[in-house]
């Protein structure tokens, strides 16, 4: 996706107040830069992934100001595994851990621990072990839901607002309170930007 001008122009014309969605990878900058350049007076609420990375925010901070982002991984001590995992990742890669790295780490950890607890590589025994045990992972002490509930391992993600080029948690309340994070109302045209009007307009 290299041009969102038609979509953003229509959103601006109809007076939408919020744009909710996800455009990631190389299209992420297109969304934020064109939203900013067109001065679309709608709050941007993004599902995260690419645009939640601090490196992305550093590159596009001005255009992202005020946007709300679903930040899937928020570094914290969820279990005894969290801090050692984050430290080991940083030492090996030189960067902070991403949500994808945490998911990969925790998946491998669950699989290996389930095999150990099953005492076997028999698929049925491993499946029963995965279904019946709780696992200490970097993202906390986790347990799969029942088959009727989709065999999911739900997590609580953090929602942030970009303020001054930084991610400020605004949800859930407990995380926001720890960081003194508060939602800031976004002006229809981003701060520091003025709309040029024709004389007499």
N, CA and C atoms as an extended XYZ file, in Angstrom:
603
Properties=species:S:1:pos:R:3:atomname:S:1:resname:S:1:resid:I:1 pbc="F F F"
N         0.854       -1.177        0.000 N   UNK     1
C         0.000        0.000        0.000 CA  UNK     1
C         0.901        1.240        0.000 C   UNK     1
N         0.829        2.012       -1.064 N   UNK     2
C         1.707        3.190       -1.162 CA  UNK     2
C         0.955        4.508       -1.106 C   UNK     2
N        -0.378        4.465       -1.216 N   UNK     3
C        -1.137        5.713       -1.214 CA  UNK     3
C        -2.522        5.501       -0.602 C   UNK     3
N        -2.743        6.151        0.521 N   UNK     4
C        -4.050        6.077        1.195 CA  UNK     4
C        -4.812        7.390        1.061 C   UNK     4
N        -4.344        8.273        0.166 N   UNK     5
C        -4.963        9.589        0.024 CA  UNK     5
C        -6.470        9.504       -0.230 C   UNK     5
N        -6.946        8.662       -1.169 N   UNK     6
C        -8.402        8.626       -1.413 CA  UNK     6
C        -9.198        8.221       -0.180 C   UNK     6
N        -8.701        7.201        0.530 N   UNK     7
C        -9.422        6.736        1.719 CA  UNK     7
C        -9.414        7.794        2.818 C   UNK     7
N        -8.250        8.383        3.062 N   UNK     8
C        -8.148        9.381        4.118 CA  UNK     8
C        -8.931       10.645        3.769 C   UNK     8
N        -8.961       11.024        2.487 N   UNK     9
C        -9.739       12.196        2.061 CA  UNK     9
C       -11.224       11.963        2.304 C   UNK     9
N       -11.690       10.742        2.023 N   UNK    10
C       -13.100       10.425        2.255 CA  UNK    10
C       -13.412       10.429        3.750 C   UNK    10
N       -12.523        9.844        4.543 N   UNK    11
C       -12.716        9.831        6.001 CA  UNK    11
C       -12.800       11.263        6.529 C   UNK    11
N       -11.932       12.122        6.007 N   UNK    12
C       -11.931       13.528        6.420 CA  UNK    12
C       -13.227       14.214        6.008 C   UNK    12
N       -13.677       13.928        4.780 N   UNK    13
C       -14.869       14.577        4.241 CA  UNK    13
C       -16.130       14.193        5.007 C   UNK    13
N       -16.241       12.915        5.421 N   UNK    14
C       -17.459       12.475        6.103 CA  UNK    14
C       -17.450       12.807        7.596 C   UNK    14
N       -16.299       13.279        8.097 N   UNK    15
C       -16.244       13.719        9.491 CA  UNK    15
C       -16.091       12.606       10.514 C   UNK    15
N       -15.494       11.496       10.110 N   UNK    16
C       -15.259       10.408       11.070 CA  UNK    16
C       -14.384       10.912       12.209 C   UNK    16
N       -14.663       10.455       13.408 N   UNK    17
C       -13.905       10.911       14.570 CA  UNK    17
C       -12.744        9.998       14.915 C   UNK    17
N       -12.842        8.722       14.537 N   UNK    18
C       -11.792        7.761       14.869 CA  UNK    18
C       -11.567        6.835       13.673 C   UNK    18
N       -10.305        6.495       13.424 N   UNK    19
C        -9.946        5.491       12.423 CA  UNK    19
C        -9.346        4.319       13.186 C   UNK    19
N        -9.997        3.150       13.106 N   UNK    20
C        -9.518        1.967       13.818 CA  UNK    20
C        -9.104        0.918       12.792 C   UNK    20
N        -7.920        0.367       12.960 N   UNK    21
C        -7.500       -0.670       12.032 CA  UNK    21
C        -6.040       -1.025       12.217 C   UNK    21
N        -5.483       -1.680       11.192 N   UNK    22
C        -4.083       -2.072       11.267 CA  UNK    22
C        -3.498       -2.133        9.866 C   UNK    22
N        -2.501       -1.334        9.622 N   UNK    23
C        -1.707       -1.399        8.392 CA  UNK    23
C        -0.270       -1.459        8.865 C   UNK    23
N         0.426       -2.533        8.539 N   UNK    24
C         1.741       -2.740        9.131 CA  UNK    24
C         2.825       -2.886        8.068 C   UNK    24
N         4.039       -3.155        8.515 N   UNK    25
C         5.166       -3.296        7.599 CA  UNK    25
C         5.466       -1.991        6.906 C   UNK    25
N         5.808       -2.068        5.630 N   UNK    26
C         6.202       -0.875        4.878 CA  UNK    26
C         5.039        0.079        4.642 C   UNK    26
N         3.801       -0.373        4.855 N   UNK    27
C         2.639        0.503        4.687 CA  UNK    27
C         2.345        1.326        5.938 C   UNK    27
N         2.952        0.946        7.076 N   UNK    28
C         2.723        1.687        8.319 CA  UNK    28
C         3.059        3.169        8.192 C   UNK    28
N         4.238        3.516        7.665 N   UNK    29
C         4.572        4.934        7.516 CA  UNK    29
C         3.617        5.673        6.589 C   UNK    29
N         3.097        4.982        5.559 N   UNK    30
C         2.169        5.615        4.628 CA  UNK    30
C         0.933        6.093        5.385 C   UNK    30
N         0.385        5.210        6.220 N   UNK    31
C        -0.814        5.559        6.981 CA  UNK    31
C        -0.582        6.786        7.847 C   UNK    31
N         0.455        6.744        8.675 N   UNK    32
C         0.662        7.839        9.628 CA  UNK    32
C         1.093        9.134        8.949 C   UNK    32
N         1.984        9.046        7.975 N   UNK    33
C         2.464       10.266        7.325 CA  UNK    33
C         1.365       10.941        6.507 C   UNK    33
N         0.557       10.154        5.787 N   UNK    34
C        -0.516       10.776        5.005 CA  UNK    34
C        -1.646       11.277        5.900 C   UNK    34
N        -1.937       10.556        6.966 N   UNK    35
C        -2.926       11.025        7.954 CA  UNK    35
C        -2.501       12.380        8.506 C   UNK    35
N        -1.207       12.502        8.801 N   UNK    36
C        -0.657       13.727        9.364 CA  UNK    36
C        -0.638       14.852        8.330 C   UNK    36
N        -0.151       14.537        7.125 N   UNK    37
C        -0.027       15.563        6.081 CA  UNK    37
C        -1.386       16.087        5.628 C   UNK    37
N        -2.401       15.217        5.577 N   UNK    38
C        -3.744       15.627        5.174 CA  UNK    38
C        -4.525       16.269        6.317 C   UNK    38
N        -3.918       16.273        7.512 N   UNK    39
C        -4.557       16.844        8.705 CA  UNK    39
C        -5.965       16.284        8.904 C   UNK    39
N        -6.064       14.970        8.848 N   UNK    40
C        -7.360       14.311        9.049 CA  UNK    40
C        -7.733       14.442       10.524 C   UNK    40
N        -8.845       15.095       10.839 N   UNK    41
C        -9.197       15.339       12.249 CA  UNK    41
C        -9.862       14.142       12.912 C   UNK    41
N        -9.311       12.963       12.702 N   UNK    42
C        -9.838       11.742       13.316 CA  UNK    42
C        -8.707       11.091       14.093 C   UNK    42
N        -9.008       10.669       15.283 N   UNK    43
C        -8.027        9.965       16.106 CA  UNK    43
C        -7.665        8.644       15.449 C   UNK    43
N        -6.385        8.326       15.410 N   UNK    44
C        -5.947        7.059       14.833 CA  UNK    44
C        -5.755        6.040       15.951 C   UNK    44
N        -6.496        4.941       15.888 N   UNK    45
C        -6.359        3.847       16.860 CA  UNK    45
C        -5.887        2.626       16.095 C   UNK    45
N        -4.677        2.181       16.368 N   UNK    46
C        -4.028        1.133       15.578 CA  UNK    46
C        -3.860       -0.138       16.403 C   UNK    46
N        -3.942       -1.288       15.731 N   UNK    47
C        -3.866       -2.567       16.431 CA  UNK    47
C        -2.453       -2.967       16.847 C   UNK    47
N        -1.461       -2.177       16.485 N   UNK    48
C        -0.123       -2.431       17.004 CA  UNK    48
C         0.791       -3.130       16.044 C   UNK    48
N         1.513       -4.134       16.533 N   UNK    49
C         2.539       -4.856       15.771 CA  UNK    49
C         3.631       -3.894       15.338 C   UNK    49
N         3.789       -3.667       14.030 N   UNK    50
C         4.885       -2.840       13.518 CA  UNK    50
C         4.942       -1.474       14.186 C   UNK    50
N         3.808       -0.788       14.243 N   UNK    51
C         3.815        0.606       14.698 CA  UNK    51
C         3.986        0.738       16.209 C   UNK    51
N         3.936       -0.370       16.942 N   UNK    52
C         4.150       -0.315       18.391 CA  UNK    52
C         5.636       -0.363       18.735 C   UNK    52
N         6.476       -0.676       17.758 N   UNK    53
C         7.918       -0.747       18.013 CA  UNK    53
C         8.465        0.653       18.262 C   UNK    53
N         9.280        0.795       19.300 N   UNK    54
C         9.820        2.116       19.625 CA  UNK    54
C        10.671        2.656       18.478 C   UNK    54
N        11.330        1.785       17.734 N   UNK    55
C        12.127        2.243       16.594 CA  UNK    55
C        11.237        2.891       15.535 C   UNK    55
N        10.032        2.337       15.323 N   UNK    56
C         9.074        2.924       14.383 CA  UNK    56
C         8.608        4.283       14.904 C   UNK    56
N         8.298        4.331       16.185 N   UNK    57
C         7.825        5.580       16.789 CA  UNK    57
C         8.913        6.653       16.721 C   UNK    57
N        10.158        6.261       16.963 N   UNK    58
C        11.260        7.226       16.879 CA  UNK    58
C        11.334        7.861       15.492 C   UNK    58
N        11.082        7.074       14.459 N   UNK    59
C        11.172        7.575       13.085 CA  UNK    59
C         9.971        8.431       12.691 C   UNK    59
N         8.810        8.189       13.325 N   UNK    60
C         7.572        8.850       12.896 CA  UNK    60
C         6.850        9.548       14.053 C   UNK    60
N         7.613        9.975       15.046 N   UNK    61
C         7.017       10.514       16.279 CA  UNK    61
C         6.071       11.684       16.023 C   UNK    61
N         6.469       12.603       15.168 N   UNK    62
C         5.646       13.791       14.922 CA  UNK    62
C         4.296       13.402       14.320 C   UNK    62
N         4.319       12.491       13.359 N   UNK    63
C         3.078       12.068       12.706 CA  UNK    63
C         2.211       11.205       13.617 C   UNK    63
N         2.820       10.540       14.586 N   UNK    64
C         2.075        9.624       15.446 CA  UNK    64
C         1.519       10.282       16.713 C   UNK    64
N         1.870       11.508       16.948 N   UNK    65
C         1.469       12.168       18.198 CA  UNK    65
C        -0.036       12.032       18.444 C   UNK    65
N        -0.389       11.506       19.613 N   UNK    66
C        -1.787       11.358       20.007 CA  UNK    66
C        -2.435       10.056       19.608 C   UNK    66
N        -1.791        9.294       18.708 N   UNK    67
C        -2.384        8.034       18.255 CA  UNK    67
C        -2.457        7.031       19.400 C   UNK    67
N        -3.440        6.153       19.323 N   UNK    68
C        -3.619        5.092       20.310 CA  UNK    68
C        -3.182        3.780       19.662 C   UNK    68
N        -2.353        3.029       20.386 N   UNK    69
C        -1.768        1.808       19.830 CA  UNK    69
C        -1.974        0.643       20.797 C   UNK    69
N        -2.368       -0.492       20.244 N   UNK    70
C        -2.432       -1.724       21.031 CA  UNK    70
C        -1.008       -2.268       21.126 C   UNK    70
N        -0.413       -2.163       22.298 N   UNK    71
C         0.971       -2.583       22.519 CA  UNK    71
C         0.945       -3.983       23.123 C   UNK    71
N         1.039       -5.001       22.268 N   UNK    72
C         0.803       -6.370       22.717 CA  UNK    72
C         1.716       -6.803       23.860 C   UNK    72
N         2.976       -6.407       23.840 N   UNK    73
C         3.900       -6.790       24.910 CA  UNK    73
C         4.351       -5.540       25.647 C   UNK    73
N         4.112       -5.502       26.940 N   UNK    74
C         4.590       -4.407       27.774 CA  UNK    74
C         5.577       -5.009       28.763 C   UNK    74
N         6.857       -4.596       28.724 N   UNK    75
C         7.852       -5.230       29.599 CA  UNK    75
C         7.526       -5.028       31.076 C   UNK    75
N         7.444       -6.135       31.780 N   UNK    76
C         7.158       -6.103       33.216 CA  UNK    76
C         7.509       -7.473       33.789 C   UNK    76
N         7.420       -7.584       35.107 N   UNK    77
C         7.681       -8.865       35.762 CA  UNK    77
C         6.357       -9.604       35.920 C   UNK    77
N         6.048      -10.469       34.952 N   UNK    78
C         4.820      -11.244       34.974 CA  UNK    78
C         5.000      -12.558       35.735 C   UNK    78
N         6.230      -13.061       35.729 N   UNK    79
C         6.564      -14.294       36.438 CA  UNK    79
C         8.069      -14.275       36.689 C   UNK    79
N         8.585      -15.322       37.306 N   UNK    80
C        10.030      -15.404       37.545 CA  UNK    80
C        10.817      -15.541       36.241 C   UNK    80
N        10.132      -15.865       35.162 N   UNK    81
C        10.793      -16.060       33.866 CA  UNK    81
C        10.999      -14.728       33.126 C   UNK    81
N        10.149      -13.744       33.398 N   UNK    82
C        10.113      -12.505       32.611 CA  UNK    82
C        11.448      -11.780       32.534 C   UNK    82
N        11.990      -11.393       33.679 N   UNK    83
C        13.204      -10.564       33.681 CA  UNK    83
C        14.432      -11.287       33.135 C   UNK    83
N        14.675      -12.565       33.506 N   UNK    84
C        15.809      -13.266       32.891 CA  UNK    84
C        15.679      -13.386       31.377 C   UNK    84
N        14.452      -13.617       30.893 N   UNK    85
C        14.249      -13.733       29.446 CA  UNK    85
C        14.548      -12.407       28.760 C   UNK    85
N        14.043      -11.294       29.300 N   UNK    86
C        14.278       -9.978       28.695 CA  UNK    86
C        15.767       -9.633       28.698 C   UNK    86
N        16.446       -9.939       29.799 N   UNK    87
C        17.880       -9.637       29.914 CA  UNK    87
C        18.687      -10.468       28.916 C   UNK    87
N        18.354      -11.740       28.783 N   UNK    88
C        19.079      -12.624       27.862 CA  UNK    88
C        18.872      -12.181       26.413 C   UNK    88
N        17.653      -11.779       26.091 N   UNK    89
C        17.356      -11.325       24.728 CA  UNK    89
C        18.133      -10.050       24.399 C   UNK    89
N        18.125       -9.117       25.340 N   UNK    90
C        18.839       -7.846       25.138 CA  UNK    90
C        20.336       -8.094       24.977 C   UNK    90
N        20.884       -8.999       25.781 N   UNK    91
C        22.316       -9.300       25.708 CA  UNK    91
C        22.673       -9.917       24.356 C   UNK    91
N        21.815      -10.789       23.860 N   UNK    92
C        22.108      -11.493       22.605 CA  UNK    92
C        21.874      -10.617       21.375 C   UNK    92
N        20.821       -9.791       21.393 N   UNK    93
C        20.441       -9.039       20.187 CA  UNK    93
C        20.799       -7.559       20.243 C   UNK    93
N        20.968       -7.032       21.458 N   UNK    94
C        21.235       -5.603       21.599 CA  UNK    94
C        19.986       -4.741       21.545 C   UNK    94
N        18.802       -5.362       21.430 N   UNK    95
C        17.549       -4.618       21.394 CA  UNK    95
C        16.576       -5.173       22.427 C   UNK    95
N        15.552       -4.393       22.722 N   UNK    96
C        14.523       -4.852       23.653 CA  UNK    96
C        13.675       -5.935       22.994 C   UNK    96
N        13.151       -6.808       23.814 N   UNK    97
C        12.362       -7.931       23.316 CA  UNK    97
C        11.044       -7.434       22.711 C   UNK    97
N        10.618       -8.079       21.632 N   UNK    98
C         9.351       -7.754       20.974 CA  UNK    98
C         8.286       -8.762       21.381 C   UNK    98
N         7.034       -8.457       21.090 N   UNK    99
C         5.959       -9.396       21.420 CA  UNK    99
C         6.135      -10.709       20.651 C   UNK    99
N         6.651      -10.646       19.419 N   UNK   100
C         6.843      -11.866       18.643 CA  UNK   100
C         7.920      -12.743       19.275 C   UNK   100
N         8.985      -12.118       19.774 N   UNK   101
C        10.047      -12.881       20.432 CA  UNK   101
C         9.526      -13.527       21.712 C   UNK   101
N         8.702      -12.806       22.454 N   UNK   102
C         8.129      -13.359       23.687 CA  UNK   102
C         7.224      -14.539       23.358 C   UNK   102
N         6.391      -14.385       22.333 N   UNK   103
C         5.493      -15.479       21.947 CA  UNK   103
C         6.284      -16.707       21.502 C   UNK   103
N         7.352      -16.493       20.728 N   UNK   104
C         8.183      -17.608       20.284 CA  UNK   104
C         8.854      -18.310       21.452 C   UNK   104
N         9.408      -17.510       22.359 N   UNK   105
C        10.062      -18.051       23.556 CA  UNK   105
C         9.083      -18.857       24.393 C   UNK   105
N         7.922      -18.254       24.664 N   UNK   106
C         6.947      -18.914       25.527 CA  UNK   106
C         6.366      -20.172       24.885 C   UNK   106
N         6.194      -20.163       23.564 N   UNK   107
C         5.690      -21.360       22.874 CA  UNK   107
C         6.659      -22.525       23.036 C   UNK   107
N         7.942      -22.229       22.830 N   UNK   108
C         8.953      -23.285       22.969 CA  UNK   108
C         9.008      -23.781       24.414 C   UNK   108
N         8.930      -22.837       25.342 N   UNK   109
C         8.984      -23.204       26.757 CA  UNK   109
C         7.804      -24.104       27.140 C   UNK   109
N         6.609      -23.750       26.687 N   UNK   110
C         5.415      -24.552       26.981 CA  UNK   110
C         5.553      -25.951       26.377 C   UNK   110
N         6.002      -26.023       25.131 N   UNK   111
C         6.145      -27.332       24.476 CA  UNK   111
C         7.138      -28.221       25.216 C   UNK   111
N         8.300      -27.661       25.557 N   UNK   112
C         9.328      -28.458       26.247 CA  UNK   112
C         8.877      -28.876       27.647 C   UNK   112
N         8.237      -27.957       28.345 N   UNK   113
C         7.785      -28.279       29.702 CA  UNK   113
C         6.642      -29.300       29.663 C   UNK   113
N         5.759      -29.188       28.667 N   UNK   114
C         4.660      -30.148       28.541 CA  UNK   114
C         5.205      -31.553       28.272 C   UNK   114
N         6.236      -31.652       27.435 N   UNK   115
C         6.860      -32.947       27.154 CA  UNK   115
C         7.489      -33.512       28.426 C   UNK   115
N         8.200      -32.629       29.163 N   UNK   116
C         8.845      -33.072       30.410 CA  UNK   116
C         7.804      -33.562       31.415 C   UNK   116
N         6.702      -32.824       31.551 N   UNK   117
C         5.665      -33.212       32.503 CA  UNK   117
C         4.931      -34.468       32.049 C   UNK   117
N         4.815      -34.661       30.731 N   UNK   118
C         4.173      -35.871       30.210 CA  UNK   118
C         5.087      -37.073       30.360 C   UNK   118
N         6.396      -36.824       30.433 N   UNK   119
C         7.355      -37.919       30.528 CA  UNK   119
C         7.386      -38.775       29.282 C   UNK   119
N         6.971      -38.181       28.156 N   UNK   120
C         6.843      -38.960       26.928 CA  UNK   120
C         6.714      -38.018       25.736 C   UNK   120
N         7.028      -38.561       24.545 N   UNK   121
C         6.776      -37.833       23.306 CA  UNK   121
C         5.492      -38.305       22.637 C   UNK   121
N         4.766      -39.171       23.312 N   UNK   122
C         3.494      -39.644       22.775 CA  UNK   122
C         2.555      -38.445       22.595 C   UNK   122
N         2.041      -38.229       21.380 N   UNK   123
C         1.218      -37.042       21.117 CA  UNK   123
C         0.036      -36.870       22.058 C   UNK   123
N        -0.652      -37.950       22.392 N   UNK   124
C        -1.820      -37.844       23.274 CA  UNK   124
C        -1.414      -37.419       24.681 C   UNK   124
N        -0.292      -37.977       25.168 N   UNK   125
C         0.179      -37.607       26.506 CA  UNK   125
C         0.653      -36.152       26.547 C   UNK   125
N         1.309      -35.716       25.491 N   UNK   126
C         1.771      -34.319       25.433 CA  UNK   126
C         0.567      -33.377       25.359 C   UNK   126
N        -0.436      -33.741       24.548 N   UNK   127
C        -1.641      -32.924       24.443 CA  UNK   127
C        -2.324      -32.788       25.799 C   UNK   127
N        -2.469      -33.901       26.509 N   UNK   128
C        -3.089      -33.862       27.836 CA  UNK   128
C        -2.278      -33.012       28.797 C   UNK   128
N        -0.965      -33.086       28.684 N   UNK   129
C        -0.093      -32.285       29.535 CA  UNK   129
C        -0.285      -30.800       29.257 C   UNK   129
N        -0.358      -30.438       27.984 N   UNK   130
C        -0.570      -29.030       27.608 CA  UNK   130
C        -1.927      -28.548       28.108 C   UNK   130
N        -2.942      -29.394       27.963 N   UNK   131
C        -4.301      -29.003       28.362 CA  UNK   131
C        -4.467      -28.869       29.867 C   UNK   131
N        -3.722      -29.645       30.643 N   UNK   132
C        -3.999      -29.729       32.078 CA  UNK   132
C        -3.030      -28.961       32.971 C   UNK   132
N        -1.936      -28.472       32.423 N   UNK   133
C        -0.938      -27.806       33.261 CA  UNK   133
C        -0.939      -26.293       33.119 C   UNK   133
N        -0.385      -25.642       34.139 N   UNK   134
C        -0.136      -24.201       34.098 CA  UNK   134
C         1.359      -24.026       33.902 C   UNK   134
N         1.738      -23.075       33.043 N   UNK   135
C         3.139      -22.902       32.682 CA  UNK   135
C         3.623      -21.508       33.057 C   UNK   135
N         4.792      -21.441       33.687 N   UNK   136
C         5.413      -20.154       34.009 CA  UNK   136
C         6.160      -19.694       32.767 C   UNK   136
N         5.687      -18.609       32.156 N   UNK   137
C         6.300      -18.090       30.933 CA  UNK   137
C         6.695      -16.634       31.148 C   UNK   137
N         7.384      -16.066       30.169 N   UNK   138
C         7.772      -14.657       30.279 CA  UNK   138
C         6.550      -13.756       30.385 C   UNK   138
N         5.432      -14.203       29.782 N   UNK   139
C         4.209      -13.402       29.801 CA  UNK   139
C         3.307      -13.760       30.979 C   UNK   139
N         3.830      -14.527       31.925 N   UNK   140
C         3.081      -14.832       33.131 CA  UNK   140
C         2.766      -16.306       33.267 C   UNK   140
N         2.070      -16.659       34.344 N   UNK   141
C         1.647      -18.038       34.569 CA  UNK   141
C         0.417      -18.289       33.714 C   UNK   141
N         0.567      -19.172       32.724 N   UNK   142
C        -0.438      -19.307       31.680 CA  UNK   142
C        -1.032      -20.701       31.637 C   UNK   142
N        -2.304      -20.754       31.271 N   UNK   143
C        -3.009      -22.031       31.140 CA  UNK   143
C        -3.941      -21.931       29.931 C   UNK   143
N        -3.988      -22.996       29.136 N   UNK   144
C        -4.889      -23.007       27.992 CA  UNK   144
C        -6.332      -23.127       28.449 C   UNK   144
N        -7.232      -22.489       27.700 N   UNK   145
C        -8.658      -22.655       27.963 CA  UNK   145
C        -9.075      -24.046       27.471 C   UNK   145
N       -10.298      -24.439       27.799 N   UNK   146
C       -10.812      -25.745       27.368 CA  UNK   146
C       -10.996      -25.755       25.851 C   UNK   146
N       -11.161      -26.956       25.307 N   UNK   147
C       -11.395      -27.086       23.872 CA  UNK   147
C       -12.642      -26.316       23.461 C   UNK   147
N       -13.691      -26.356       24.312 N   UNK   148
C       -14.934      -25.648       24.008 CA  UNK   148
C       -14.725      -24.136       23.931 C   UNK   148
N       -13.683      -23.651       24.617 N   UNK   149
C       -13.371      -22.212       24.596 CA  UNK   149
C       -12.224      -21.886       23.640 C   UNK   149
N       -11.901      -22.844       22.784 N   UNK   150
C       -10.943      -22.575       21.725 CA  UNK   150
C        -9.498      -22.921       21.996 C   UNK   150
N        -9.210      -23.564       23.134 N   UNK   151
C        -7.816      -23.900       23.464 CA  UNK   151
C        -6.911      -22.672       23.356 C   UNK   151
N        -7.385      -21.558       23.824 N   UNK   152
C        -6.619      -20.315       23.744 CA  UNK   152
C        -5.847      -20.088       25.037 C   UNK   152
N        -4.859      -19.219       24.955 N   UNK   153
C        -4.095      -18.829       26.130 CA  UNK   153
C        -4.169      -17.296       26.193 C   UNK   153
N        -5.276      -16.764       26.693 N   UNK   154
C        -5.508      -15.316       26.630 CA  UNK   154
C        -4.481      -14.520       27.434 C   UNK   154
N        -4.197      -13.344       26.947 N   UNK   155
C        -3.313      -12.414       27.651 CA  UNK   155
C        -4.002      -11.058       27.729 C   UNK   155
N        -3.561      -10.245       28.649 N   UNK   156
C        -4.066       -8.886       28.724 CA  UNK   156
C        -3.010       -7.973       28.118 C   UNK   156
N        -3.369       -7.300       27.051 N   UNK   157
C        -2.413       -6.406       26.417 CA  UNK   157
C        -2.580       -4.989       26.961 C   UNK   157
N        -1.615       -4.165       26.653 N   UNK   158
C        -1.606       -2.784       27.133 CA  UNK   158
C        -1.909       -1.864       25.957 C   UNK   158
N        -2.755       -0.883       26.190 N   UNK   159
C        -3.045        0.129       25.174 CA  UNK   159
C        -2.284        1.394       25.563 C   UNK   159
N        -1.541        1.933       24.592 N   UNK   160
C        -0.737        3.124       24.846 CA  UNK   160
C        -1.193        4.265       23.953 C   UNK   160
N        -0.838        5.464       24.371 N   UNK   161
C        -1.010        6.633       23.515 CA  UNK   161
C         0.377        7.213       23.274 C   UNK   161
N         0.646        7.630       22.048 N   UNK   162
C         1.937        8.234       21.730 CA  UNK   162
C         1.897        9.684       22.191 C   UNK   162
N         2.760        9.992       23.137 N   UNK   163
C         2.845       11.342       23.708 CA  UNK   163
C         4.303       11.759       23.716 C   UNK   163
N         4.642       12.775       22.915 N   UNK   164
C         6.019       13.250       22.857 CA  UNK   164
C         6.988       12.186       22.389 C   UNK   164
N         6.546       11.333       21.476 N   UNK   165
C         7.413       10.296       20.936 CA  UNK   165
C         7.604        9.093       21.842 C   UNK   165
N         6.837        9.013       22.920 N   UNK   166
C         6.947        7.888       23.862 CA  UNK   166
C         5.609        7.169       23.981 C   UNK   166
N         5.673        5.894       24.347 N   UNK   167
C         4.466        5.106       24.584 CA  UNK   167
C         4.033        5.308       26.035 C   UNK   167
N         2.839        5.852       26.216 N   UNK   168
C         2.306        6.089       27.558 CA  UNK   168
C         1.105        5.170       27.764 C   UNK   168
N         1.186        4.220       28.708 N   UNK   169
C         0.056        3.319       28.933 CA  UNK   169
C        -1.182        4.065       29.420 C   UNK   169
N        -2.315        3.761       28.776 N   UNK   170
C        -3.574        4.365       29.210 CA  UNK   170
C        -4.599        3.292       29.603 C   UNK   170
N        -4.284        2.013       29.322 N   UNK   171
C        -5.154        0.891       29.681 CA  UNK   171
C        -4.307       -0.377       29.719 C   UNK   171
N        -4.562       -1.290       30.659 N   UNK   172
C        -5.540       -1.251       31.747 CA  UNK   172
C        -5.138       -0.252       32.832 C   UNK   172
N        -6.092        0.058       33.664 N   UNK   173
C        -5.902        1.090       34.687 CA  UNK   173
C        -4.718        0.791       35.601 C   UNK   173
N        -4.514       -0.482       35.947 N   UNK   174
C        -3.428       -0.844       36.870 CA  UNK   174
C        -2.065       -0.508       36.279 C   UNK   174
N        -1.892       -0.778       34.979 N   UNK   175
C        -0.615       -0.472       34.328 CA  UNK   175
C        -0.464        1.031       34.162 C   UNK   175
N        -1.535        1.699       33.769 N   UNK   176
C        -1.492        3.154       33.606 CA  UNK   176
C        -1.134        3.832       34.925 C   UNK   176
N        -1.699        3.345       36.036 N   UNK   177
C        -1.432        3.940       37.348 CA  UNK   177
C         0.039        3.802       37.738 C   UNK   177
N         0.650        2.657       37.405 N   UNK   178
C         2.057        2.439       37.749 CA  UNK   178
C         2.991        3.396       37.024 C   UNK   178
N         2.580        3.834       35.846 N   UNK   179
C         3.427        4.713       35.040 CA  UNK   179
C         2.916        6.149       35.012 C   UNK   179
N         1.848        6.420       35.766 N   UNK   180
C         1.200        7.732       35.783 CA  UNK   180
C         0.698        8.112       34.389 C   UNK   180
N         0.295        7.096       33.629 N   UNK   181
C        -0.182        7.339       32.273 CA  UNK   181
C        -1.619        7.812       32.252 C   UNK   181
N        -1.881        8.797       31.409 N   UNK   182
C        -3.233        9.338       31.265 CA  UNK   182
C        -3.496        9.641       29.797 C   UNK   182
N        -4.724        9.390       29.356 N   UNK   183
C        -5.111        9.722       27.986 CA  UNK   183
C        -5.143       11.237       27.827 C   UNK   183
N        -4.591       11.707       26.738 N   UNK   184
C        -4.591       13.129       26.423 CA  UNK   184
C        -5.495       13.346       25.221 C   UNK   184
N        -6.469       14.245       25.368 N   UNK   185
C        -7.372       14.538       24.261 CA  UNK   185
C        -6.579       15.129       23.107 C   UNK   185
N        -6.863       14.631       21.910 N   UNK   186
C        -6.138       15.079       20.730 CA  UNK   186
C        -6.935       16.176       20.045 C   UNK   186
N        -6.260       17.268       19.719 N   UNK   187
C        -6.910       18.355       18.995 CA  UNK   187
C        -7.269       17.869       17.598 C   UNK   187
N        -8.317       18.432       16.983 N   UNK   188
C        -8.683       18.009       15.627 CA  UNK   188
C        -7.525       18.093       14.631 C   UNK   188
N        -6.675       19.094       14.788 N   UNK   189
C        -5.449       19.174       14.000 CA  UNK   189
C        -4.318       19.052       14.996 C   UNK   189
N        -3.359       18.165       14.712 N   UNK   190
C        -2.308       17.880       15.658 CA  UNK   190
C        -1.623       19.122       16.206 C   UNK   190
N        -1.163       19.056       17.447 N   UNK   191
C        -0.512       20.182       18.093 CA  UNK   191
C         0.647       20.701       17.255 C   UNK   191
N         0.776       22.012       17.203 N   UNK   192
C         1.878       22.601       16.471 CA  UNK   192
C         1.599       22.774       14.988 C   UNK   192
N         0.461       22.304       14.516 N   UNK   193
C         0.123       22.434       13.104 CA  UNK   193
C        -1.050       23.385       12.958 C   UNK   193
N        -0.956       24.306       12.060 N   UNK   194
C        -2.039       25.246       11.835 CA  UNK   194
C        -2.568       25.077       10.428 C   UNK   194
N        -3.857       25.258       10.295 N   UNK   195
C        -4.482       25.183        8.979 CA  UNK   195
C        -4.451       26.573        8.378 C   UNK   195
N        -3.914       26.688        7.184 N   UNK   196
C        -3.880       27.968        6.498 CA  UNK   196
C        -5.237       28.234        5.873 C   UNK   196
N        -5.815       29.362        6.178 N   UNK   197
C        -7.134       29.690        5.638 CA  UNK   197
C        -7.014       30.847        4.652 C   UNK   197
N        -7.859       30.802        3.625 N   UNK   198
C        -7.879       31.892        2.661 CA  UNK   198
C        -8.492       33.123        3.331 C   UNK   198
N        -8.081       34.323        2.937 N   UNK   199
C        -8.686       35.541        3.506 CA  UNK   199
C       -10.197       35.502        3.339 C   UNK   199
N       -10.900       35.811        4.400 N   UNK   200
C       -12.357       35.848        4.361 CA  UNK   200
C       -13.011       34.505        4.562 C   UNK   200
N       -12.197       33.418        4.718 N   UNK   201
C       -12.800       32.090        4.875 CA  UNK   201
C       -13.348       31.953        6.274 C   UNK   201
